[in-house]
Amino acid sequence: MRAVLTLVLVAAVLWGGYWFVGSRALERSAEAWFASQAAQGRIAERESLDVAGFPSRFDLTVTEPHLEDPASGFGWRAPFAQVFSLTYKPWHVIAALPNTQTILAPGQQITLDSTRLRGSLIVKPSPALALDRIAIAGEGLAARSSLGWSVAASAARFATRQIDDDPARHEIGLDITALAPDASLLSAATEAELPEVIDSVKLSAILGFTAPLDRHAGETRPELASLDLNETLIAWGDLKLFASGGLTVQDGLPEGRIDFRLENWRKAIRLAVALELIKPEVAPTWERMLGIMAAQSADAEKLDVPLIFADGRMSLGPLPLGPAPRLAQRQ
């Protein structure tokens, strides 16, 4: 019995020592990260930084974090941020964010409210700490900009996972339900006989990068190399948009094809007119032109058209659209 008690006491002391060393290492790493960001000319401030959770977790709490890149104008502020991990599995972290936070963007501040917002991140337990997967889920979401616009959604989920055991290839998924657009879009939706809420937005794709997404990403600076779009769906009443296809990126320019299908496409024209994207007097021309394209499919209410990127140009079916956008530009 005495031997068992001795073993338990020794194990407890060793575990306590492991937690103490691990918690101090986590705290020093977090402090060093804030210092490195400030040294690079970014704003990286916080009121306090603490680690708790003994004996089974490492719980990092940062109060009043303020992160901002003056060069780009993007940043983030919140009352607090918490990151949790189990002591025996520190490569799997869970983040808890406050119900209200502020996203900074060029020329505006966006207040993001939520009833629940959680995320998790798992990296491979290896020296490179390559990203394995990410999951973010939010409920009761509402975003309000200082410029006056606002959007809301009942729920949103975003996830990624490494595929083919390749740290430079990741599958992503996005699912948004009951998306309420800004009031300016709602008035246009009414004119187009569309409901006030977009039923769902879904995205499934595989992204390839020029370098692994791991702890060296700050030096290797991964950029998009390929996009395989498995499924995209926007359902807004009986107006539905589907998309699938693939792109590769060479010298920052996309090459490839994305196939779109638009159901009840005439409503899309009415929506474009209401949004002043198309002048009312040219709307009949658009309707005749798209009607000719839709007549080539089995259902004249469904418009199938490819978006083609080639030789630095892009076209929508037979219609040239001009130069292709540059997707990556190494500085």
C-alpha positions in Angstrom: 0.0 0.0 0.0 2.8 2.4 0.9 4.5 1.6 -2.5 1.2 2.5 -4.3 0.9 5.7 -2.4 4.5 6.6 -3.2 3.9 6.0 -6.9 0.8 8.2 -6.9 2.6 11.0 -5.1 5.6 10.8 -7.5 3.2 10.8 -10.5 1.3 13.8 -9.1 4.6 15.7 -8.6 5.8 14.9 -12.1 2.4 15.8 -13.6 2.4 19.0 -11.7 5.9 19.8 -12.9 4.9 19.1 -16.4 1.9 21.4 -16.2 3.9 24.2 -14.6 6.6 23.9 -17.3 4.1 23.7 -20.1 2.0 26.6 -18.8 5.1 28.8 -18.5 6.2 27.8 -22.0 2.7 28.7 -23.4 2.7 32.0 -21.6 6.2 32.9 -22.9 5.3 31.9 -26.4 2.2 34.1 -26.3 4.1 37.0 -25.0 6.8 36.5 -27.6 4.2 36.4 -30.4 2.8 39.8 -29.3 6.3 41.2 -29.1 7.2 39.9 -32.6 4.1 41.4 -34.1 4.9 44.8 -32.6 8.5 44.5 -33.8 7.2 44.1 -37.3 5.3 47.4 -37.1 1.8 46.0 -36.3 -0.4 46.9 -33.4 -0.5 43.9 -30.9 -1.8 45.0 -27.6 -3.6 43.3 -24.6 -4.4 44.3 -21.1 -3.4 40.9 -19.5 -2.4 37.4 -20.4 -2.8 34.5 -18.1 -2.6 30.7 -18.2 -4.8 28.5 -15.9 -6.5 25.1 -16.1 -4.3 23.0 -13.7 -4.1 20.0 -13.8 -5.8 18.8 -17.0 -5.8 21.8 -19.4 -3.8 24.8 -20.6 -6.3 27.7 -20.6 -4.9 30.9 -22.1 -7.0 34.0 -21.5 -6.1 37.3 -23.1 -8.1 40.4 -22.1 -8.8 43.4 -24.3 -6.8 42.1 -27.3 -6.2 44.6 -30.1 -4.5 43.4 -33.3 -4.1 45.6 -36.3 -2.0 46.0 -39.4 -1.7 49.7 -40.2 -0.4 48.9 -43.7 -3.5 47.0 -44.8 -6.0 48.7 -42.4 -7.3 45.4 -41.1 -7.5 44.5 -37.5 -9.5 43.0 -34.6 -10.5 44.0 -31.1 -12.5 42.1 -28.4 -13.1 42.2 -24.7 -11.3 38.9 -24.4 -10.2 35.7 -26.2 -9.7 32.3 -24.7 -7.8 29.3 -26.0 -8.1 25.9 -24.4 -6.1 22.7 -24.9 -5.8 19.4 -23.0 -2.4 18.9 -21.3 -2.0 15.5 -23.0 -3.0 16.9 -26.4 -1.7 20.4 -26.8 -1.8 20.3 -30.6 -5.7 20.4 -30.4 -6.9 23.9 -29.3 -10.4 25.2 -28.8 -11.1 29.0 -29.0 -14.0 30.8 -27.3 -14.8 34.3 -28.4 -17.0 37.0 -26.8 -20.5 37.7 -28.0 -19.4 41.1 -29.3 -16.2 41.9 -31.1 -14.9 44.5 -33.6 -13.4 43.8 -37.0 -11.4 46.7 -38.4 -11.3 47.2 -42.2 -10.1 50.0 -44.4 -12.5 52.9 -43.9 -14.9 51.2 -41.5 -15.4 49.2 -38.3 -17.6 46.2 -38.3 -19.3 45.1 -35.0 -19.9 41.3 -35.0 -22.5 40.1 -32.5 -23.3 36.4 -31.9 -25.2 34.3 -29.4 -22.4 31.6 -29.7 -19.1 31.6 -31.5 -16.6 28.8 -31.1 -13.7 27.4 -33.1 -11.1 24.6 -32.9 -7.8 24.0 -34.6 -5.8 20.8 -34.8 -2.2 20.7 -36.1 -0.1 17.6 -36.8 2.1 16.7 -33.7 5.3 17.1 -35.6 8.1 19.7 -35.6 6.5 21.7 -38.5 3.1 21.8 -36.8 1.3 21.5 -40.1 -2.4 22.5 -40.1 -4.6 19.4 -39.9 -8.1 20.9 -39.6 -10.1 23.9 -38.5 -13.8 24.2 -37.5 -15.7 27.4 -36.7 -19.4 27.5 -35.8 -21.5 30.5 -34.9 -25.2 31.1 -34.1 -27.3 34.3 -34.0 -24.8 36.2 -36.1 -25.2 39.9 -36.9 -22.6 42.3 -38.5 -23.1 46.1 -38.4 -20.7 48.4 -40.2 -19.9 52.0 -39.3 -20.7 52.8 -42.9 -24.3 51.8 -42.3 -24.7 48.4 -43.8 -25.7 45.2 -41.9 -26.1 41.5 -42.5 -27.3 38.7 -40.2 -27.5 34.9 -40.3 -29.1 32.3 -38.0 -26.1 30.0 -38.2 -22.8 29.6 -40.0 -20.2 26.8 -40.1 -16.8 26.8 -41.7 -14.4 23.9 -41.7 -11.1 22.8 -43.3 -9.2 19.5 -43.4 -5.9 18.4 -44.8 -6.3 15.9 -47.6 -4.0 13.2 -49.2 -1.6 13.7 -46.2 -0.4 16.8 -48.1 0.0 19.9 -45.9 -0.4 22.1 -49.0 -3.8 20.7 -49.9 -6.9 21.4 -47.9 -10.6 20.8 -48.4 -12.9 23.6 -47.2 -16.6 23.8 -46.5 -18.9 26.7 -45.7 -22.6 26.5 -44.7 -24.7 29.6 -43.9 -28.4 29.4 -43.2 -31.0 32.1 -43.1 -28.8 34.9 -44.4 -30.6 38.3 -44.0 -28.9 40.8 -46.3 -28.6 44.6 -45.9 -31.8 46.7 -46.1 -30.6 48.2 -49.4 -30.6 44.7 -50.9 -33.9 43.8 -49.3 -35.7 46.6 -51.2 -34.2 45.3 -54.5 -35.3 41.7 -53.5 -38.9 42.9 -53.1 -38.9 44.4 -56.6 -37.5 41.1 -57.9 -40.2 39.1 -55.9 -37.6 37.4 -53.8 -38.0 36.6 -50.0 -36.3 38.8 -47.4 -34.0 35.9 -46.3 -31.5 34.0 -48.4 -32.2 30.4 -47.5 -28.7 29.0 -47.7 -25.2 29.5 -49.0 -23.0 26.4 -49.4 -19.5 25.9 -50.6 -17.3 22.9 -50.9 -13.8 23.1 -52.5 -10.3 21.9 -52.5 -7.5 24.4 -52.3 -3.9 23.8 -53.2 -1.1 26.1 -52.0 2.4 26.9 -53.1 3.7 25.9 -49.6 2.5 23.9 -46.6 0.3 25.7 -44.1 2.5 25.2 -41.0 4.5 27.1 -38.5 6.9 28.2 -41.3 4.1 29.9 -43.3 5.3 33.4 -42.2 8.5 32.8 -44.1 7.2 30.6 -47.0 4.1 32.7 -47.5 1.8 30.1 -49.1 -0.3 31.4 -52.0 -3.2 29.8 -53.9 -2.0 27.4 -56.6 -5.2 25.6 -57.5 -8.9 25.6 -56.8 -11.2 22.6 -57.3 -14.8 23.8 -56.8 -16.9 20.8 -56.0 -20.1 22.5 -55.2 -21.4 26.0 -54.6 -25.1 26.7 -54.0 -26.9 29.9 -53.2 -30.6 29.4 -52.7 -32.8 32.5 -52.5 -36.4 31.5 -52.8 -36.7 30.0 -56.3 -33.6 31.8 -57.5 -30.7 29.3 -57.3 -27.1 29.5 -58.3 -24.9 26.5 -58.7 -21.2 26.5 -59.6 -18.4 23.9 -60.0 -15.1 23.7 -61.9 -11.4 24.1 -61.4 -8.7 26.7 -61.7 -4.9 26.8 -61.5 -2.9 29.9 -60.7 0.2 30.7 -62.8 2.1 33.9 -61.9 -0.9 35.1 -60.0 -3.3 34.7 -62.9 -6.1 32.1 -62.9 -6.4 29.5 -65.7 -9.4 27.2 -66.0 -13.2 27.2 -66.0 -16.1 27.5 -63.6 -19.5 26.3 -64.8 -22.5 28.1 -63.5 -26.2 27.2 -63.5 -28.7 29.8 -62.7 -32.3 28.7 -62.1 -35.1 31.3 -62.8 -32.5 33.5 -64.3 -35.0 36.2 -65.3 -35.4 37.1 -61.6 -31.7 37.7 -61.5 -32.1 40.3 -64.3 -34.9 42.0 -62.3 -32.7 42.0 -59.2 -29.7 43.5 -61.2 -32.0 46.3 -62.4 -33.3 47.0 -58.9 -29.7 47.2 -57.7 -28.9 49.6 -60.6 -26.3 47.1 -62.0 -28.3 47.1 -65.3 -30.1 50.1 -66.7 -33.8 49.4 -67.2 -33.6 50.4 -70.8 -31.0 47.7 -71.6 -32.7 44.9 -69.5 -34.7 43.6 -72.5 -31.4 43.2 -74.4 -29.9 41.2 -71.6 -33.0 39.1 -71.4 -33.0 38.3 -75.1 -29.3 37.5 -75.1 -29.5 35.3 -72.0 -32.7 33.7 -73.4 -30.8 32.6 -76.5 -28.1 31.0 -74.3 -30.8 29.3 -72.0 -32.6 27.9 -75.0 -29.7 25.6 -75.7 -30.4 23.7 -72.4 -33.3 21.3 -71.8 -35.0 23.8 -69.5 -35.3 27.4 -70.7 -35.6 28.6 -67.1 -32.1 27.3 -66.4 -29.1 29.2 -67.7 -25.9 27.2 -68.0 -22.9 29.4 -68.7 -19.1 28.9 -68.1 -16.8 31.5 -66.7 -13.5 30.9 -68.5 -10.1 32.2 -67.6 -7.4 32.0 -70.2 -4.3 33.9 -71.2 -4.9 36.6 -68.6 -8.4 37.3 -69.8 -11.9 36.1 -68.7 -15.2 35.6 -70.5 -18.7 34.6 -69.5 -19.7 32.1 -72.2 -19.2 34.0 -75.5 -19.1 37.4 -73.8 -15.6 38.8 -73.1 -15.3 40.4 -69.6 -11.8 41.8 -69.8 -8.6 41.1 -67.8 -8.7 38.3 -65.3 -8.1 39.3 -61.7 -4.8 38.7 -60.1 -5.3 36.2 -57.3 -1.8 36.3 -55.8 1.0 38.8 -55.9 4.2 38.1 -54.0 5.6 41.3 -52.5 
